[in-house]
Amino acid sequence: MMSGRSGGRDGEAAGPVIRIRVSHGATFREVVVPAQATFGELKRILVQTTGLEPERQRLFFRGKEKSDREFLHAAGVKDGAKLLLLEKPAPANIEQKVEPVIMDESVMKACEAVARVRAEVDRLSAKVCDLEKNVLAGRKVDDKEFVVLTELLMIQLLKLDGIEAEGEARAQRKAEVRRVQSLVETLDKLKARNANPFSDHNNAVSVTTQWETFENGMGSLSAPPPHVPSEQVNTNWEQQFD
């Protein structure tokens, strides 16, 4: 548990703070807030990292949407707690009342499971980026590095396949599946270029661009075993999407 104290705007002590994790779309953010803050105050803090105005934020904790006036500590939010942030539609000319939504606990757990996979994929993505830089710079890379990274990414696909997801969690899982598939495809192309750097320079794919071009939506998954050659993986998985 964190026992630090945050400074106020004028440098004075403002009481103990806690670190919480907020799942938003395909991202997972850590935020430090005063332990005695309200959910409304947390929304104002999240504006800095999400760009969403407080009026467009919907915060869920333990499957239930929280009101702006409710205090974090009163709702049981402690250091290390996980919250879910959803976006309200952009305001229209006619104001529409958004009814409170009770999110099933299973959906919350699925979102958290996807977030854990996302964190591991972030780590593997950085390694793929490093490999890409070396290959594009003409430096020879051991083929084993491509094989190991591909197998590790396939393990993440298997984890995603094991997550029962609906609604928001389903969309998040879909995004991670697309992201991992893109990285596997990139590794395959980089491996080919590494083996024959002068064959076709136009085949090089920038992984830093592909990370941001995944879609939402979901179909059923049936992961192939990790040893399946990477050039077959994407085709096999894509055929199972509805």
C-alpha positions as CSV (number, residue, x, y, z in Angstrom):
1,M,0.0,0.0,0.0
2,M,1.2,3.5,-0.8
3,S,1.7,5.7,2.2
4,G,3.1,8.8,0.5
5,R,1.5,12.2,0.5
6,S,0.8,14.4,-2.5
7,G,1.6,18.0,-2.6
8,G,-1.2,20.5,-3.1
9,R,-1.2,23.2,-5.8
10,D,0.7,25.6,-3.5
11,G,3.1,22.9,-2.2
12,E,1.1,22.1,1.0
13,A,0.5,18.5,2.0
14,A,-2.8,17.2,0.6
15,G,-3.1,13.8,2.4
16,P,-2.3,10.2,1.4
17,V,-2.5,9.1,-2.2
18,I,-3.3,5.8,-3.8
19,R,-2.3,4.3,-7.2
20,I,-5.1,2.8,-9.2
21,R,-5.3,1.2,-12.7
22,V,-7.9,2.3,-15.2
23,S,-8.8,0.2,-18.3
24,H,-9.8,2.4,-21.2
25,G,-10.4,0.8,-24.6
26,A,-7.2,-0.9,-25.7
27,T,-5.0,0.9,-23.0
28,F,-4.4,0.4,-19.3
29,R,-3.3,3.4,-17.3
30,E,-2.0,3.9,-13.8
31,V,-3.2,7.0,-12.0
32,V,-2.2,8.5,-8.7
33,V,-5.1,10.2,-6.9
34,P,-5.8,11.4,-3.3
35,A,-7.2,8.6,-1.2
36,Q,-10.1,10.8,-0.1
37,A,-11.0,11.9,-3.7
38,T,-14.5,11.5,-5.3
39,F,-15.1,9.8,-8.6
40,G,-15.8,13.2,-10.1
41,E,-12.4,14.4,-9.1
42,L,-10.8,11.2,-10.5
43,K,-12.6,12.0,-13.8
44,R,-11.0,15.5,-13.9
45,I,-7.6,13.8,-13.4
46,L,-8.2,11.3,-16.2
47,V,-8.8,14.2,-18.6
48,Q,-5.0,14.7,-18.7
49,T,-4.4,11.1,-20.0
50,T,-7.5,10.3,-22.0
51,G,-8.5,13.7,-23.4
52,L,-12.1,12.9,-22.5
53,E,-14.1,15.6,-20.7
54,P,-15.6,14.4,-17.4
55,E,-19.1,14.6,-18.8
56,R,-18.2,11.9,-21.3
57,Q,-16.6,9.5,-18.8
58,R,-18.3,6.6,-17.2
59,L,-16.3,4.9,-14.4
60,F,-17.1,1.4,-13.2
61,F,-15.8,-0.3,-10.1
62,R,-16.7,-3.9,-9.2
63,G,-19.2,-4.0,-12.1
64,K,-21.2,-0.9,-11.1
65,E,-21.1,2.6,-12.5
66,K,-20.1,5.1,-9.9
67,S,-21.6,8.6,-9.4
68,D,-19.4,11.7,-9.4
69,R,-20.2,12.5,-5.7
70,E,-19.3,9.1,-4.3
71,F,-15.9,8.9,-2.6
72,L,-13.3,6.4,-3.7
73,H,-12.6,5.1,-0.2
74,A,-16.4,4.8,0.6
75,A,-16.7,2.5,-2.5
76,G,-13.8,0.4,-1.4
77,V,-11.2,1.7,-3.9
78,K,-7.8,1.0,-2.4
79,D,-4.2,1.2,-3.6
80,G,-3.9,-1.1,-6.7
81,A,-7.6,-1.2,-7.4
82,K,-8.8,-1.7,-11.0
83,L,-11.5,0.5,-12.6
84,L,-13.0,0.5,-16.1
85,L,-13.6,3.7,-18.1
86,L,-16.2,3.8,-20.9
87,E,-17.0,6.7,-23.1
88,K,-20.4,8.4,-23.5
89,P,-21.4,9.3,-27.0
90,A,-20.5,12.8,-28.1
91,P,-23.2,15.3,-27.0
92,A,-26.0,15.8,-29.6
93,N,-28.2,18.9,-30.1
94,I,-30.8,17.2,-27.8
95,E,-29.5,16.2,-24.4
96,Q,-30.0,12.5,-23.8
97,K,-30.0,11.1,-20.3
98,V,-27.6,8.1,-19.9
99,E,-29.1,5.5,-17.6
100,P,-26.8,3.9,-15.0
101,V,-25.5,0.5,-16.2
102,I,-24.6,-2.4,-14.0
103,M,-21.7,-4.3,-15.7
104,D,-21.6,-8.0,-15.1
105,E,-18.7,-9.0,-12.9
106,S,-17.6,-11.5,-15.5
107,V,-17.1,-8.7,-18.0
108,M,-14.9,-6.8,-15.6
109,K,-12.8,-9.9,-14.9
110,A,-12.5,-10.5,-18.7
111,C,-11.3,-6.9,-19.2
112,E,-8.7,-7.4,-16.5
113,A,-7.5,-10.6,-18.1
114,V,-7.2,-8.9,-21.5
115,A,-5.3,-6.1,-19.8
116,R,-2.8,-8.5,-18.4
117,V,-2.2,-10.0,-21.8
118,R,-1.9,-6.4,-23.2
119,A,0.9,-5.6,-20.8
120,E,2.9,-8.7,-21.9
121,V,2.2,-7.8,-25.6
122,D,3.5,-4.3,-24.9
123,R,6.8,-5.9,-23.7
124,L,7.1,-8.2,-26.7
125,S,6.2,-5.3,-29.1
126,A,9.2,-3.4,-27.9
127,K,11.4,-6.4,-28.7
128,V,9.9,-6.7,-32.2
129,C,10.7,-3.0,-32.7
130,D,14.3,-3.5,-31.7
131,L,14.6,-6.4,-34.1
132,E,13.1,-4.3,-36.9
133,K,15.6,-1.5,-36.3
134,N,18.5,-4.0,-36.5
135,V,17.2,-5.7,-39.7
136,L,16.5,-2.4,-41.4
137,A,19.9,-1.1,-40.5
138,G,21.4,-4.2,-42.3
139,R,22.7,-5.9,-39.1
140,K,22.5,-9.7,-39.1
141,V,20.1,-11.1,-36.5
142,D,20.2,-14.7,-35.2
143,D,17.1,-16.6,-36.6
144,K,16.5,-17.9,-33.1
145,E,15.4,-14.4,-32.0
146,F,12.5,-14.4,-34.5
147,V,11.5,-18.0,-33.6
148,V,11.4,-17.2,-29.8
149,L,9.5,-14.0,-30.2
150,T,6.9,-15.6,-32.5
151,E,6.4,-18.4,-30.0
152,L,5.9,-16.0,-27.2
153,L,3.4,-14.0,-29.2
154,M,1.5,-17.2,-30.0
155,I,1.3,-18.0,-26.3
156,Q,-0.5,-14.6,-25.9
157,L,-3.0,-15.7,-28.6
158,L,-3.7,-18.8,-26.7
159,K,-4.3,-16.8,-23.5
160,L,-6.7,-14.6,-25.4
161,D,-8.5,-17.6,-26.7
162,G,-9.0,-18.8,-23.2
163,I,-10.8,-15.6,-22.1
164,E,-14.6,-15.8,-22.1
165,A,-15.5,-12.2,-23.2
166,E,-18.7,-10.3,-24.0
167,G,-19.4,-6.6,-24.7
168,E,-16.5,-4.3,-23.9
169,A,-14.2,-7.2,-23.0
170,R,-14.9,-8.8,-26.4
171,A,-13.9,-5.7,-28.2
172,Q,-10.7,-5.4,-26.2
173,R,-9.9,-9.0,-26.8
174,K,-10.4,-8.6,-30.6
175,A,-8.1,-5.6,-30.6
176,E,-5.3,-7.6,-28.9
177,V,-5.8,-10.5,-31.3
178,R,-5.4,-8.2,-34.3
179,R,-2.4,-6.6,-32.7
180,V,-0.6,-9.9,-32.0
181,Q,-1.3,-11.2,-35.5
182,S,0.1,-8.0,-37.0
183,L,3.3,-8.5,-34.9
184,V,3.6,-12.2,-36.0
185,E,3.2,-11.2,-39.6
186,T,5.9,-8.5,-39.2
187,L,8.3,-10.9,-37.6
188,D,7.8,-13.3,-40.5
189,K,8.7,-10.6,-43.1
190,L,11.6,-9.3,-41.0
191,K,13.0,-12.9,-40.8
192,A,12.8,-13.2,-44.6
193,R,14.6,-9.9,-45.1
194,N,17.2,-10.9,-42.5
195,A,17.9,-14.1,-44.4
196,N,18.1,-12.2,-47.8
197,P,18.5,-8.5,-47.1
198,F,18.8,-7.6,-50.8
199,S,15.7,-9.6,-52.1
200,D,13.1,-6.9,-51.8
201,H,13.4,-3.9,-49.7
202,N,9.8,-3.0,-50.3
203,N,8.6,-5.9,-48.3
204,A,9.8,-4.4,-45.0
205,V,6.8,-3.5,-42.8
206,S,7.1,-0.9,-40.0
207,V,5.8,-2.5,-36.9
208,T,5.4,0.8,-35.1
209,T,2.7,1.7,-37.7
210,Q,1.0,-1.7,-37.5
211,W,0.5,-1.6,-33.8
212,E,-2.0,1.3,-34.1
213,T,-4.1,-0.1,-37.0
214,F,-6.0,-2.9,-35.3
215,E,-9.8,-3.1,-35.4
216,N,-12.6,-3.9,-32.9
217,G,-15.2,-6.6,-33.2
218,M,-14.9,-10.3,-32.4
219,G,-15.3,-13.8,-33.8
220,S,-14.7,-17.1,-32.2
221,L,-11.1,-18.1,-31.7
222,S,-9.4,-21.5,-32.0
223,A,-5.7,-21.0,-31.6
224,P,-3.2,-23.2,-33.5
225,P,-0.4,-24.8,-31.6
226,P,2.7,-22.5,-31.1
227,H,4.9,-24.6,-33.4
228,V,2.7,-23.8,-36.5
229,P,4.8,-21.8,-39.0
230,S,4.1,-18.1,-38.7
231,E,3.2,-17.7,-42.4
232,Q,0.2,-20.0,-41.8
233,V,-0.9,-18.6,-38.5
234,N,-2.7,-15.4,-39.7
235,T,-4.5,-17.2,-42.4
236,N,-5.8,-19.9,-40.1
237,W,-7.0,-17.5,-37.5
238,E,-8.6,-15.1,-39.9
239,Q,-10.8,-17.8,-41.4
240,Q,-12.4,-18.3,-38.0
241,F,-13.6,-14.7,-37.6
242,D,-17.3,-14.1,-38.2
